[in-house]
Amino acid sequence: MKVVPGPASKELGLRVAELLGAEAVQVGYKLFPDGESYVRFDGSVEGETVAIIQSTYPPQDKHLLELCLLSDAAKDLGAKRVVAVVPYMAYARQDKRFMDGEAISIRTVGKLLRAAGVDKLVTVDIHSNEALRALGLEAVNLSAIPLLARYMAEEKGLAGAFALAPDRGALDKAEEANKVLGGGFGWLHKERSLLTGEVRVEEKMLDVSGRTVIIFDDMISTGGTVIAATKLLKKQGAARVYAACSHPLLVGDALKRILASGCDGVVGTDSVPSSVSVVSIAGLLARELRDEL
């Protein structure tokens, strides 16, 4: 197997290749003056299983197209199998029609990936199981939550913290984190406007007075959910509140606003490069890819 670190995940891809002891095939890439993407393999992939490491964080469309170009080119250059390793899978939130007339975006993305020659997808904490199924191809969803919880316990000294899911849909993440932290877990009731995206967290009493709470979620985008949850937790007497996520998108000034709300810190993985991406998923990805060797 050869590993191809894509333009969006070059450092992560090189780490994965090193852990696997596999050759990393370098990719040349650029943007033409009109904004079109260009990629070129600087090495042979003929007869190989190729693992393309390419997250699709913003700009999503650019990174997604680069992934398709790389997969299609790999097959055209003789690769026998393409495994797309997409730690952050864009468009996964639109896994069904919430309102009449909507496109089911993740299903469309699945069609694009299949057409581009992707044989298998490996992703991390995709937004929902429905999105995983909607892709319509062989797919594996890995969890980075234990890695995040271990970092919070060992590096931040927060063993025994209360693990909180921002909504019932993320309760499995709080349960996973609690297996490491051991301080109990719970969830909040969250509602998001389909039209404006505004988040409202319903008042719910939790046993957090005087305690440290860590909010675990798959992603932090605008920060609205974390901000609302932090304010509620502090109101109920939580001593410290942290947020941990697999995909720290942190759009615009999201991090600044989260910290201003009273949150004591944000931690994410390197699925998305950012100032808070301190937990690496390279080992997690490498373990999954060993079966392809």
C-alpha positions as CSV (number, residue, x, y, z in Angstrom):
1,M,0.0,0.0,0.0
2,K,1.1,3.6,-0.7
3,V,-0.1,6.6,1.2
4,V,-1.0,9.8,-0.7
5,P,-1.0,12.9,1.6
6,G,-3.6,15.2,0.0
7,P,-3.2,19.0,-0.1
8,A,-5.6,19.4,2.8
9,S,-3.9,16.9,5.1
10,K,-0.3,16.8,4.1
11,E,1.2,16.6,7.7
12,L,-1.4,14.1,8.9
13,G,-0.8,12.0,5.8
14,L,2.9,11.9,6.3
15,R,2.4,10.9,9.9
16,V,0.2,8.0,8.9
17,A,2.7,6.8,6.3
18,E,5.5,6.9,8.8
19,L,3.5,4.9,11.4
20,L,2.6,2.3,8.7
21,G,6.1,2.2,7.3
22,A,4.5,2.8,3.9
23,E,5.8,4.9,1.0
24,A,4.3,8.4,0.9
25,V,3.6,9.5,-2.7
26,Q,4.0,13.2,-2.9
27,V,1.4,15.3,-4.7
28,G,2.0,18.4,-6.7
29,Y,-1.0,20.8,-6.5
30,K,-1.8,24.4,-7.4
31,L,-4.7,26.7,-8.3
32,F,-4.9,28.1,-11.8
33,P,-5.6,31.9,-12.0
34,D,-9.3,31.2,-12.5
35,G,-9.4,29.1,-9.3
36,E,-9.5,25.7,-10.8
37,S,-7.5,22.9,-9.0
38,Y,-4.6,21.0,-10.4
39,V,-3.0,17.8,-8.9
40,R,-0.2,15.6,-10.1
41,F,1.3,12.4,-8.6
42,D,5.0,12.6,-8.1
43,G,5.5,8.8,-8.0
44,S,4.0,5.6,-9.3
45,V,0.8,4.0,-7.9
46,E,0.4,1.3,-10.6
47,G,-0.8,-2.0,-9.2
48,E,-1.1,-0.5,-5.6
49,T,-3.7,-0.1,-3.0
50,V,-3.7,3.7,-2.5
51,A,-4.8,5.4,0.7
52,I,-5.5,9.1,0.0
53,I,-5.5,11.2,3.2
54,Q,-7.6,14.2,2.5
55,S,-9.9,16.0,5.0
56,T,-12.7,18.1,3.5
57,Y,-12.9,21.0,5.9
58,P,-13.4,24.6,4.5
59,P,-13.1,25.4,1.7
60,Q,-15.1,22.2,1.4
61,D,-15.7,22.3,-2.3
62,K,-12.0,22.7,-3.2
63,H,-10.9,19.9,-0.9
64,L,-13.6,17.6,-2.1
65,L,-12.8,18.2,-5.7
66,E,-9.1,17.6,-5.0
67,L,-10.0,14.3,-3.4
68,C,-12.0,13.3,-6.5
69,L,-9.2,14.4,-8.9
70,L,-6.7,12.3,-6.9
71,S,-8.9,9.2,-6.8
72,D,-9.7,9.4,-10.5
73,A,-6.1,10.0,-11.4
74,A,-4.9,7.1,-9.2
75,K,-7.2,4.7,-10.9
76,D,-6.3,6.1,-14.4
77,L,-2.6,5.6,-13.5
78,G,-3.2,1.9,-12.6
79,A,-4.0,1.8,-8.9
80,K,-5.9,-1.4,-8.1
81,R,-7.8,0.0,-5.1
82,V,-8.4,3.5,-3.7
83,V,-9.2,4.0,0.0
84,A,-10.3,7.6,0.7
85,V,-9.3,8.6,4.2
86,V,-11.5,11.6,4.9
87,P,-11.3,12.5,8.6
88,Y,-13.7,15.3,8.3
89,M,-16.5,14.4,5.9
90,A,-18.1,17.5,4.5
91,Y,-21.8,17.8,3.7
92,A,-22.6,15.0,6.2
93,R,-25.1,17.2,8.1
94,Q,-27.6,17.1,5.2
95,D,-28.4,13.4,5.4
96,K,-32.1,13.7,4.7
97,R,-34.7,16.3,3.6
98,F,-35.5,18.4,6.5
99,M,-37.7,20.6,4.3
100,D,-39.3,19.9,1.0
101,G,-37.2,20.4,-2.1
102,E,-33.8,20.1,-0.4
103,A,-30.9,18.2,-1.9
104,I,-29.5,15.3,0.2
105,S,-26.0,16.6,0.0
106,I,-24.1,13.6,1.5
107,R,-25.8,11.3,-1.0
108,T,-24.6,13.4,-3.8
109,V,-21.1,13.4,-2.4
110,G,-21.2,9.6,-2.3
111,K,-22.1,9.5,-5.9
112,L,-19.2,11.8,-6.8
113,L,-16.7,9.6,-4.8
114,R,-17.9,6.4,-6.4
115,A,-17.7,7.9,-9.8
116,A,-14.2,9.1,-9.1
117,G,-13.1,5.5,-8.3
118,V,-13.2,5.4,-4.5
119,D,-13.5,1.8,-3.3
120,K,-13.7,2.4,0.4
121,L,-14.1,5.4,2.7
122,V,-12.5,5.8,6.2
123,T,-13.8,8.7,8.2
124,V,-13.8,9.9,11.8
125,D,-16.9,10.8,13.8
126,I,-19.1,11.4,10.9
127,H,-22.2,13.5,11.8
128,S,-24.6,10.6,11.8
129,N,-25.0,6.9,10.9
130,E,-27.6,8.0,8.3
131,A,-24.9,10.0,6.5
132,L,-22.6,7.0,6.5
133,R,-25.2,4.8,4.9
134,A,-26.2,7.5,2.4
135,L,-22.7,7.5,0.9
136,G,-23.6,4.2,-0.7
137,L,-20.1,2.7,-0.6
138,E,-18.0,0.6,1.8
139,A,-17.3,2.9,4.7
140,V,-15.8,2.8,8.2
141,N,-16.4,5.4,10.8
142,L,-13.8,5.7,13.5
143,S,-14.1,7.5,16.9
144,A,-11.6,10.0,18.2
145,I,-13.6,10.6,21.4
146,P,-11.4,8.2,23.5
147,L,-8.3,10.0,22.3
148,L,-9.8,13.3,23.3
149,A,-10.9,12.0,26.7
150,R,-7.5,10.5,27.3
151,Y,-5.8,13.8,26.5
152,M,-8.1,15.7,28.8
153,A,-7.5,13.2,31.6
154,E,-3.7,12.8,31.2
155,E,-2.5,16.1,29.7
156,K,-5.0,18.4,31.3
157,G,-5.3,16.5,34.6
158,L,-9.1,16.3,34.3
159,A,-9.8,12.7,35.2
160,G,-13.1,12.5,37.0
161,A,-14.7,15.3,34.9
162,F,-18.3,15.1,33.9
163,A,-18.8,14.2,30.2
164,L,-21.6,16.1,28.5
165,A,-23.3,15.6,25.2
166,P,-24.8,18.8,23.7
167,D,-27.8,16.8,22.6
168,R,-29.3,13.3,22.8
169,G,-27.9,12.4,19.4
170,A,-24.3,12.8,20.7
171,L,-25.0,10.8,23.9
172,D,-22.8,7.9,22.7
173,K,-19.9,10.3,22.6
174,A,-20.4,11.3,26.3
175,E,-20.7,7.6,27.2
176,E,-17.4,6.8,25.4
177,A,-15.6,9.7,27.1
178,N,-17.0,8.6,30.5
179,K,-15.3,5.2,30.1
180,V,-12.0,7.1,30.2
181,L,-12.8,10.0,32.6
182,G,-15.0,8.1,35.0
183,G,-16.9,11.1,36.3
184,G,-20.4,10.4,34.9
185,F,-22.2,11.7,31.8
186,G,-25.3,13.4,30.6
187,W,-26.9,15.3,27.8
188,L,-28.7,18.5,27.0
189,H,-31.7,19.1,24.8
190,K,-30.8,21.3,21.8
191,E,-32.9,22.8,19.1
192,R,-31.6,24.4,15.9
193,S,-33.7,26.5,13.6
194,L,-33.8,25.0,10.1
195,L,-34.0,28.5,8.6
196,T,-31.5,30.5,10.7
197,G,-29.3,27.9,12.2
198,E,-29.7,29.5,15.6
199,V,-29.2,27.2,18.5
200,R,-31.4,27.0,21.7
201,V,-30.4,24.9,24.6
202,E,-33.3,23.9,26.9
203,E,-32.9,24.4,30.6
204,K,-32.1,21.0,32.2
205,M,-30.7,20.5,35.7
206,L,-27.5,18.5,35.9
207,D,-25.4,17.4,38.8
208,V,-22.5,19.7,37.9
209,S,-22.2,22.2,40.8
210,G,-18.6,22.7,41.7
211,R,-17.5,20.2,39.1
212,T,-15.4,20.3,35.9
213,V,-17.5,19.5,32.8
214,I,-16.2,18.6,29.3
215,I,-18.6,19.0,26.4
216,F,-17.9,16.3,23.7
217,D,-19.1,16.7,20.1
218,D,-18.2,15.6,16.6
219,M,-17.5,19.2,15.5
220,I,-17.5,22.8,16.5
221,S,-18.4,25.1,13.7
222,T,-19.8,28.5,14.7
223,G,-19.6,27.7,18.4
224,G,-23.3,28.4,19.1
225,T,-23.9,25.1,20.8
226,V,-20.9,25.3,23.0
227,I,-21.6,28.9,24.0
228,A,-25.2,28.1,24.9
229,A,-24.2,25.0,26.9
230,T,-21.4,26.8,28.7
231,K,-23.7,29.6,29.9
232,L,-26.2,27.0,31.2
233,L,-23.5,25.0,33.0
234,K,-21.9,28.0,34.6
235,K,-25.4,29.1,35.7
236,Q,-25.8,25.7,37.4
237,G,-22.5,26.2,39.3
238,A,-20.0,24.3,37.2
239,A,-16.5,25.2,38.3
240,R,-14.9,24.7,34.9
241,V,-16.2,24.0,31.4
242,Y,-14.2,22.7,28.5
243,A,-15.1,21.6,25.0
244,A,-13.6,18.8,23.1
245,C,-14.4,17.9,19.5
246,S,-13.1,15.7,16.7
247,H,-13.3,18.5,14.0
248,P,-12.5,22.0,15.2
249,L,-13.8,24.0,12.2
250,L,-14.1,27.2,14.4
251,V,-15.5,29.3,11.6
252,G,-14.6,33.0,11.8
253,D,-14.2,34.3,15.4
254,A,-15.9,31.2,16.9
255,L,-13.0,30.4,19.2
256,K,-12.9,33.9,20.6
257,R,-16.6,33.9,21.2
258,I,-16.5,30.5,22.9
259,L,-13.8,31.6,25.3
260,A,-15.6,34.9,26.0
261,S,-18.7,32.9,27.0
262,G,-16.9,31.5,30.0
263,C,-15.6,28.3,28.4
264,D,-12.1,27.4,29.9
265,G,-10.7,25.8,26.9
266,V,-11.2,24.0,23.6
267,V,-9.4,20.9,22.3
268,G,-9.6,19.3,18.9
269,T,-7.9,16.8,16.7
270,D,-5.7,17.3,13.6
271,S,-8.5,16.2,11.3
272,V,-8.8,19.9,10.8
273,P,-5.7,22.1,11.3
274,S,-6.2,24.8,13.9
275,S,-4.7,26.4,17.0
276,V,-6.5,23.9,19.2
277,S,-5.7,20.7,17.1
278,V,-3.5,19.1,19.7
279,V,-4.7,15.5,19.6
280,S,-3.4,13.5,16.6
281,I,-5.6,10.9,14.9
282,A,-2.7,9.5,12.9
283,G,-2.4,6.4,15.0
284,L,-6.1,5.8,14.8
285,L,-6.0,6.0,11.0
286,A,-2.9,3.9,10.7
287,R,-4.4,1.1,12.8
288,E,-7.5,0.9,10.5
289,L,-5.3,1.0,7.3
290,R,-3.1,-1.9,8.5
291,D,-5.7,-4.3,7.1
292,E,-5.0,-2.9,3.7
293,L,-1.3,-3.7,3.8
